[in-house]
Amino acid sequence: MGKGITHVFYTALAWISNAGWRCLVCFSLLHGGWLSASGQEEEHPVEMRQEQSVSREMERTGEEQVQENDEQYQELASYARRKLNLNTADAAAMHGLGLLDGLQVDALLGYRKMLGPLVSIYELQAVPGFDLVLIRSILPYVEAGSGLEPYYTIKDYFRRGKHQLELRYSRVLELAEGYRRGGDEEVRYLGSPDKMLLRYRYRFGRYASWGLVMEKDAGEKWMKKGMPWLGDHVGFHLFLQRLGKVKTLALGDYTVNMGQGLIQWQGFAFGKTGAVMQVKRESEVLRPYASPGEFFFYRGAGMTWEKGNTSITGFVSARSLDGRLSRLEDSLSEGLYEEGTLASAGYHRTPSEIALRNAIRQYTAGTVLKWRARQGHLALNAIAHQYSHPLKKGEELYRLYAIAGQKVYNVSADHSFGWRNIHLFGETAVDGRGHPAVLQGLLAALSPKADLSLLYRYEHKAYRSMYGNSFGESSAVGNENGMYMGIQLKWGSKWLVAAYADVFRLPWLKYRVSAPAEGTDALLSLQWLPDKKSVLNVTYRYSQAPADVKEPPLKQRFVMNERRHHVSARAVLPVDERFTWNGRVQVAFGQGAESWLLYQQVQARLRKWKCSAGYTWFDTAETEGLYLAALGFPGDQSLSRFSGRGHNGYAQLLYQVSPVLTLWCRWQQSVYPGGKSNGTGLEEIGGERKTSLLLQVQFSW
């Protein structure tokens, strides 16, 4: 029925439309007060999704490290300076914003095809599926420019872009155990506690990008014998697009994204969040890499050649990875050989970590053959890796089907098609050992106020890929079957209800789960927008996840489903034109463990100054933590974990010295009352306080 109404709307509108009529509509929408381009700066659009998605991954794996890839933030920051023209942008460019789902992109392309270019950005309100909340979220990054694709020469690529130089420094002021002298030389940090980043980047819209990034982590040596002179990590890239039939040319560092992530996905991607319609992976195959992370990227060359509706992408890479080598005896040749285990953390602080540096050489080649239809595409993908040393899979039983040997390769076919109010997508893959993986999804607009998402996944217990990252209970691909359903309901322009339910099964063992098991995950979110600047949101999540349990005096572990409840509330309320209050509450309980967190923040805008201060109270179970996003500098991928009992305060200043120069300063301190120390291992700090200082300078010209 929803599609029937939409079809009648399109037909009638096409019959009576002309440029003057559409201008009148846009004038009416604007002066009717339905949409305003002005307004205060809101939280980064992806930060809340990051908080929900990444924190769930950390809870499952026990890891506290976030993948250091801020390409999504850099992309939006670039569009904030040079807006994306919605009248010439293709589907890939629209998906690149990270703010539109497949149905919304299909609707905008269909509207543009039937009625021609948008007369004004306010005409977006006439596009099915584009409500005021969505339009406000994309407004800082898009425009309704000319309907003609501009022509640029290669000289324009090098002259008309924007330069940006970013210098970032951070340090924990208290001295951790790893920096104390007099300890064992083999188990202490050899460098200073300073963490430093230098990044230069030139960008010319979607057409050109090149740059250099250098980083030194806290504890690593710098400018000393035996270590890189420019920093522990040095990256560079040159990325050009739309050079005639050469759609994309990538040199240096780049990432590769294929299909739905079953065989390859290195870009930042979200899992299960309150954005229930954004479950589809979507990106260009080749993307530039200018982030400080040291593992999830390739180094070499790649190119996409396009003619008509067909394109072919090829890429090669050769780089050294960190790894731990072990020497074994070959019973057949009566000689010695070495096996390796990859290390992805990227730290080189202690002698043992330095010994892992560049121990294993990785060679990679891959290709994507894509055919584009009017409302979709069909693609064939292949990727192969070869290593200088055979990879060792470990002796634990849950690693029985882990990657091993010197060669790893995968092939897949993926598709994406829109038909009326339905968007279908999926991928089918096979690894080098013949094990299959399948992911199929559907997005449907049931009516103008109701949307539905469905996603089915089957991943053989032995299926593996080196850089796979698909939608599911775990981002790592393999050993998971499941069915996900999400629904989104709207009432007027102020109320939004989103919910999902996911049922999954683990056919084989996994980390902290010592037997095949099943689980359930569900979420319900209610959002109210009383006005253009205020947001009130309440979210409830229930999980029933399998986990190993060991009860004394028994030594044998058994698997049981741990039931957990998580309730969170968020409010953003403007006090006046200059001040905004932001508050969050999180409560988690289940299995006899309770945790809570209360956070308050005040933001102020005073001419060239932007100031913010926040305070957090928290009390969590011994082995658990609660997470907050957006507590650091813009784009630093910060996700703060609060564990134990204590409070945290911070103050941050931003000063716009001139259009060229911007300065940031941030002070933060966590206090654990009565604690003799905080942190563990080499990161342990004596006393109850942990204080950090962050500084950043940014030049733009």
ROGU-532961 format. One record per residue (C-alpha): x, y, z. Coordinates in steps of 0.05 Angstrom, whole numbers, padded with zeros to 5 digits, always signed. Example, Ala and Ser with C-alpha at 12.3 -4.5 7.8 and 13.67 -1.06 7.14 Angstrom:
2
+00246-00090+00156 +00273-00021+00143 
//
This chain:
701
+00000+00000+00000 +00058+00047+00018 +00088+00038-00051 +00020+00049-00084 +00013+00117-00050 +00085+00134-00069 +00073+00114-00142 +00010+00157-00147 +00048+00215-00115 +00105+00209-00165 +00058+00204-00225 +00016+00263-00204 +00076+00305-00187 +00109+00290-00253 +00046+00309-00291 +00038+00378-00259 +00111+00394-00243 +00150+00450-00273 +00208+00492-00248 +00163+00550-00224 +00116+00504-00186 +00174+00469-00151 +00206+00536-00132 +00139+00555-00101 +00137+00491-00061 +00207+00503-00035 +00189+00575-00017 +00128+00550+00021 +00168+00498+00059 +00221+00547+00078 +00175+00603+00101 +00128+00554+00134 +00183+00541+00185 +00186+00466+00169 +00261+00466+00160 +00317+00512+00181 +00387+00509+00157 +00412+00547+00217 +00421+00517+00285 +00473+00496+00334 +00526+00444+00322 +00502+00376+00343 +00540+00313+00363 +00575+00278+00308 +00523+00234+00273 +00560+00169+00280 +00584+00175+00352 +00522+00146+00386 +00521+00088+00337 +00595+00077+00353 +00579+00076+00427 +00527+00022+00419 +00563-00020+00367 +00635-00018+00391 +00619-00024+00464 +00580-00088+00450 +00641-00116+00413 +00686-00099+00472 +00639-00132+00521 +00641-00197+00481 +00716-00199+00467 +00742-00168+00531 +00786-00121+00489 +00791-00047+00503 +00822-00024+00437 +00782+00012+00383 +00802+00005+00311 +00838+00070+00294 +00805+00087+00229 +00773+00157+00229 +00762+00159+00153 +00687+00167+00163 +00698+00229+00206 +00748+00257+00156 +00698+00245+00100 +00644+00285+00134 +00693+00340+00154 +00712+00346+00081 +00639+00351+00060 +00628+00404+00113 +00679+00447+00076 +00660+00427+00005 +00588+00401+00005 +00565+00340-00034 +00522+00360-00093 +00460+00316-00089 +00442+00332-00161 +00504+00298-00189 +00523+00248-00133 +00516+00175-00149 +00493+00121-00101 +00563+00106-00076 +00576+00179-00058 +00509+00184-00021 +00524+00120+00018 +00593+00148+00033 +00561+00199+00080 +00544+00142+00127 +00477+00175+00142 +00430+00146+00089 +00404+00075+00083 +00390+00038+00018 +00317+00057+00014 +00332+00131+00023 +00385+00130-00031 +00339+00094-00079 +00283+00143-00065 +00327+00204-00079 +00355+00175-00143 +00284+00157-00166 +00258+00227-00149 +00316+00259-00187 +00305+00214-00248 +00232+00231-00252 +00232+00305-00236 +00303+00326-00252 +00353+00362-00207 +00331+00390-00140 +00314+00464-00145 +00332+00475-00072 +00357+00434-00013 +00289+00445+00019 +00258+00403-00036 +00285+00342+00001 +00222+00344+00043 +00183+00322-00018 +00226+00259-00026 +00193+00197+00004 +00230+00174+00066 +00264+00241+00080 +00236+00269+00144 +00259+00331+00182 +00305+00292+00228 +00343+00260+00170 +00347+00325+00131 +00376+00363+00190 +00429+00309+00200 +00454+00313+00128 +00443+00388+00119 +00514+00409+00140 +00545+00363+00087 +00501+00369+00024 +00475+00420-00025 +00429+00423-00085 +00478+00450-00137 +00477+00448-00212 +00451+00385-00245 +00512+00383-00290 +00574+00345-00270 +00632+00395-00267 +00693+00385-00310 +00761+00391-00277 +00830+00386-00308 +00888+00351-00274 +00914+00420-00256 +00849+00433-00218 +00861+00370-00179 +00926+00398-00153 +00907+00471-00144 +00835+00478-00122 +00834+00433-00061 +00843+00447+00014 +00905+00433+00056 +00901+00411+00129 +00958+00400+00178 +00941+00369+00245 +00987+00362+00306 +00962+00324+00366 +00995+00310+00433 +00970+00272+00494 +01000+00246+00558 +00979+00214+00624 +01010+00258+00677 +01019+00205+00730 +01076+00155+00718 +01052+00084+00703 +01090+00022+00726 +01118+00010+00657 +01158+00076+00659 +01190+00067+00727 +01265+00057+00724 +01300+00003+00763 +01252-00051+00740 +01265-00109+00694 +01291-00080+00628 +01254-00134+00589 +01185-00116+00616 +01184-00041+00619 +01170+00013+00568 +01231+00040+00532 +01201+00106+00509 +01167+00166+00539 +01094+00171+00561 +01081+00221+00505 +01033+00203+00449 +01041+00245+00386 +01007+00250+00318 +01024+00291+00257 +00978+00287+00197 +00979+00328+00133 +00924+00319+00081 +00904+00353+00016 +00833+00342-00009 +00795+00365-00070 +00725+00341-00060 +00714+00270-00085 +00768+00279-00138 +00836+00280-00104 +00868+00265-00037 +00940+00255-00014 +00975+00261+00052 +01023+00236+00104 +01010+00211+00175 +01062+00198+00230 +01047+00172+00299 +01083+00152+00363 +01044+00115+00416 +01056+00126+00490 +01115+00083+00514 +01148+00078+00445 +01218+00104+00429 +01226+00160+00380 +01287+00188+00346 +01330+00134+00378 +01375+00081+00351 +01339+00020+00325 +01272+00056+00316 +01241+00094+00257 +01263+00166+00257 +01196+00196+00236 +01154+00157+00285 +01132+00086+00300 +01080+00089+00245 +01088+00127+00180 +01035+00125+00126 +01024+00159+00060 +00972+00158+00004 +00955+00187-00064 +00883+00178-00086 +00853+00204-00151 +00783+00194-00180 +00746+00208-00246 +00806+00209-00292 +00768+00191-00355 +00755+00116-00356 +00800+00108-00295 +00748+00117-00241 +00797+00108-00183 +00873+00106-00175 +00902+00090-00106 +00976+00091-00089 +01008+00080-00021 +00960+00064+00036 +00888+00047+00021 +00831+00003+00045 +00789-00047+00007 +00715-00061+00019 +00677-00116-00017 +00604-00136-00017 +00576-00144+00053 +00642-00158+00087 +00642-00234+00083 +00711-00236+00051 +00739-00165+00059 +00720-00101+00096 +00771-00054+00125 +00729+00009+00130 +00694+00028+00195 +00628-00009+00200 +00574-00014+00252 +00540-00074+00282 +00473-00076+00317 +00450-00007+00339 +00387+00035+00345 +00394+00054+00272 +00357-00009+00252 +00353+00008+00177 +00427+00017+00169 +00447-00056+00169 +00476-00057+00099 +00550-00049+00085 +00561+00002+00029 +00625+00034+00004 +00670+00044-00056 +00717-00014-00066 +00780+00028-00058 +00785+00083-00005 +00844+00125+00017 +00875+00110+00085 +00900+00168+00127 +00889+00142+00198 +00941+00123+00251 +00919+00050+00258 +00975+00002+00239 +00939-00062+00217 +00874-00055+00177 +00899-00027+00111 +00939-00046+00049 +01002-00013+00021 +01013-00017-00054 +00970+00003-00114 +00898-00004-00137 +00857+00019-00196 +00784+00018-00218 +00771+00021-00293 +00700+00036-00316 +00666+00034-00383 +00591+00042-00388 +00556-00001-00335 +00617-00046-00323 +00677-00033-00278 +00736-00075-00258 +00780-00063-00197 +00848-00093-00185 +00896-00082-00128 +00962-00109-00101 +00996-00099-00034 +01061-00118+00000 +01073-00098+00073 +01104-00123+00137 +01061-00142+00196 +01076-00153+00269 +01079-00226+00290 +01106-00275+00339 +01150-00329+00307 +01164-00398+00336 +01216-00446+00309 +01195-00518+00298 +01227-00580+00272 +01204-00610+00205 +01200-00686+00213 +01203-00698+00138 +01263-00655+00119 +01295-00660+00188 +01305-00585+00185 +01277-00524+00222 +01222-00477+00200 +01184-00419+00232 +01109-00410+00244 +01078-00343+00260 +01020-00312+00297 +00997-00242+00275 +00993-00185+00325 +00946-00128+00308 +00955-00081+00368 +01011-00041+00336 +01048-00026+00401 +01124-00027+00404 +01139-00005+00475 +01176-00062+00508 +01233-00106+00481 +01184-00164+00472 +01136-00120+00431 +01194-00092+00390 +01214-00163+00373 +01147-00172+00339 +01156-00113+00292 +01152-00130+00218 +01164-00203+00231 +01117-00229+00177 +01112-00206+00105 +01042-00204+00074 +01029-00203-00001 +00957-00190-00025 +00922-00187-00092 +00849-00181-00108 +00797-00160-00160 +00725-00139-00165 +00683-00143-00229 +00620-00103-00222 +00560-00093-00268 +00514-00036-00251 +00440-00037-00268 +00391+00021-00265 +00374+00006-00192 +00428-00039-00167 +00490-00080-00183 +00519-00150-00188 +00592-00162-00171 +00644-00218-00168 +00700-00212-00117 +00765-00249-00104 +00823-00238-00057 +00886-00278-00040 +00940-00270+00013 +01008-00302+00019 +01054-00298+00080 +01128-00305+00087 +01117-00354+00145 +01060-00403+00155 +01008-00377+00203 +00997-00416+00267 +00926-00425+00291 +00938-00440+00365 +00926-00502+00406 +00860-00483+00440 +00801-00524+00418 +00760-00464+00396 +00816-00448+00346 +00808-00514+00310 +00783-00480+00247 +00825-00417+00252 +00867-00393+00193 +00932-00431+00184 +00985-00439+00131 +01018-00391+00082 +00960-00379+00034 +00890-00352+00048 +00840-00337-00007 +00765-00324-00015 +00716-00311-00071 +00645-00284-00069 +00587-00255-00108 +00547-00197-00081 +00485-00161-00105 +00442-00101-00090 +00376-00084-00124 +00317-00038-00111 +00246-00052-00134 +00190-00005-00116 +00192+00002-00040 +00239-00057-00029 +00315-00059-00028 +00349-00127-00032 +00423-00140-00019 +00469-00197-00001 +00533-00236-00012 +00551-00309-00020 +00624-00329-00006 +00670-00390-00005 +00738-00394+00028 +00799-00431+00003 +00778-00495+00038 +00709-00496+00006 +00669-00473+00067 +00610-00427+00050 +00581-00363+00081 +00517-00329+00060 +00486-00263+00080 +00420-00238+00051 +00382-00175+00072 +00319-00136+00056 +00298-00064+00070 +00225-00047+00059 +00183+00016+00066 +00117-00012+00091 +00086+00058+00092 +00110+00130+00097 +00114+00120+00173 +00139+00048+00179 +00203+00014+00154 +00227-00058+00161 +00295-00092+00157 +00309-00166+00153 +00377-00200+00151 +00394-00274+00148 +00465-00301+00156 +00495-00370+00151 +00570-00376+00164 +00598-00447+00165 +00635-00463+00230 +00700-00471+00191 +00692-00411+00145 +00747-00359+00153 +00771-00295+00119 +00830-00252+00138 +00796-00184+00138 +00722-00203+00138 +00676-00157+00177 +00602-00171+00166 +00538-00154+00204 +00524-00202+00261 +00533-00218+00334 +00607-00216+00322 +00641-00174+00268 +00690-00231+00256 +00662-00275+00201 +00651-00350+00212 +00617-00398+00261 +00551-00360+00265 +00480-00369+00239 +00425-00320+00254 +00363-00280+00235 +00355-00206+00249 +00292-00164+00243 +00287-00089+00255 +00228-00042+00251 +00224+00034+00252 +00160+00074+00266 +00149+00149+00261 +00095+00192+00290 +00094+00261+00260 +00161+00295+00258 +00178+00289+00332 +00171+00216+00352 +00212+00156+00329 +00209+00084+00354 +00261+00033+00332 +00268-00039+00353 +00305-00101+00332 +00308-00174+00352 +00365-00221+00333 +00368-00296+00345 +00435-00329+00332 +00470-00396+00339 +00543-00415+00345 +00555-00483+00311 +00624-00489+00343 +00664-00464+00402 +00691-00393+00407 +00730-00351+00456 +00698-00356+00525 +00645-00404+00498 +00669-00477+00505 +00610-00511+00470 +00561-00497+00412 +00507-00450+00437 +00450-00403+00420 +00434-00332+00440 +00385-00274+00434 +00394-00199+00429 +00338-00146+00427 +00333-00071+00431 +00277-00020+00438 +00291+00055+00428 +00244+00115+00435 +00265+00184+00412 +00228+00250+00421 +00248+00315+00387 +00207+00370+00421 +00240+00424+00378 +00296+00433+00327 +00352+00433+00379 +00328+00385+00434 +00334+00309+00435 +00307+00260+00486 +00322+00186+00477 +00310+00123+00519 +00339+00055+00499 +00329-00014+00529 +00371-00073+00508 +00364-00145+00529 +00416-00198+00514 +00419-00272+00528 +00489-00291+00507 +00526-00356+00518 +00588-00353+00563 +00632-00400+00602 +00617-00407+00675 +00662-00438+00728 +00634-00450+00797 +00678-00474+00854 +00696-00526+00874 +00686-00553+00804 +00744-00542+00756 +00706-00559+00693 +00673-00501+00657 +00603-00504+00628 +00564-00458+00582 +00503-00420+00604 +00463-00362+00575 +00477-00298+00614 +00417-00252+00615 +00434-00179+00617 +00391-00116+00615 +00418-00048+00595 +00378+00016+00600 +00404+00083+00576 +00374+00152+00570 +00402+00213+00535 +00380+00286+00534 +00406+00345+00495 +00372+00410+00517 +00391+00481+00496 +00393+00531+00553 +00397+00590+00505 +00432+00606+00440 +00501+00598+00471 +00493+00542+00523 +00471+00470+00516 +00463+00416+00569 +00476+00343+00552 +00460+00287+00601 +00464+00211+00598 +00445+00155+00645 +00464+00081+00637 +00443+00023+00681 +00462-00050+00669 +00440-00109+00711 +00434-00185+00708 +00466-00248+00735 +00473-00214+00803 +00518-00157+00777 +00495-00085+00774 +00528-00025+00742 +00508+00048+00732 +00535+00112+00702 +00512+00184+00705 +00542+00236+00658 +00529+00311+00651 +00560+00360+00603 +00553+00434+00589 +00573+00465+00522 +00582+00539+00508 +00595+00580+00446 +00626+00648+00457 +00647+00680+00392 +00713+00646+00372 +00711+00601+00434 +00677+00534+00442 +00679+00507+00513 +00654+00443+00545 +00658+00412+00613 +00632+00345+00638 +00627+00302+00699 +00614+00227+00705 +00596+00185+00765 +00602+00110+00757 +00598+00045+00797 +00606-00020+00758 +00612-00093+00773 +00684-00118+00782 +00693-00148+00713 +00647-00101+00674 +00651-00032+00644 +00605+00021+00614 +00623+00062+00553 +00614+00134+00529 +00631+00162+00461 +00648+00233+00440 +00690+00250+00500 +00753+00268+00461 +00774+00312+00404 +00733+00309+00340 +00752+00248+00300 +00799+00216+00350 +00755+00153+00354 +00753+00159+00429 +00708+00111+00467 +00718+00118+00542 +00709+00057+00587 +00689+00067+00659 +00701+00009+00707 +00701+00004+00782 +00675+00058+00828 +00693+00131+00820 +00682+00196+00783 +00712+00231+00723 +00715+00304+00703 +00740+00341+00642 +00745+00410+00612 +00758+00426+00539 +00771+00491+00501 +00770+00505+00427 +00795+00572+00401 +00786+00592+00328 +00846+00638+00322 +00832+00651+00249 +00801+00615+00190 +00870+00582+00182 +00887+00563+00255 +00847+00525+00307 +00871+00505+00377 +00844+00451+00424 +00862+00437+00497 +00832+00383+00541 +00844+00364+00614 +00814+00301+00644 +00819+00266+00711 +00790+00201+00738 +00787+00189+00813 +00776+00122+00847 +00763+00139+00921 +00803+00097+00970 +00840+00060+00915 +00913+00045+00926 +00924+00040+00850 +00886+00041+00785 +00900+00004+00720 +00933-00063+00712 +01001-00091+00692 +01049-00040+00662 +00992+00011+00659 +00982+00009+00735 +00986+00077+00768 +00997+00085+00843 +00943+00124+00880 +00870+00139+00865 +00878+00190+00809 +00893+00186+00734 +00901+00253+00698 +00911+00264+00624 +00926+00325+00580 +00910+00331+00506 +00931+00386+00459 +00916+00396+00385 +00934+00447+00333 +00902+00448+00264 +00921+00490+00204 +00873+00494+00145 +00885+00533+00081 
//
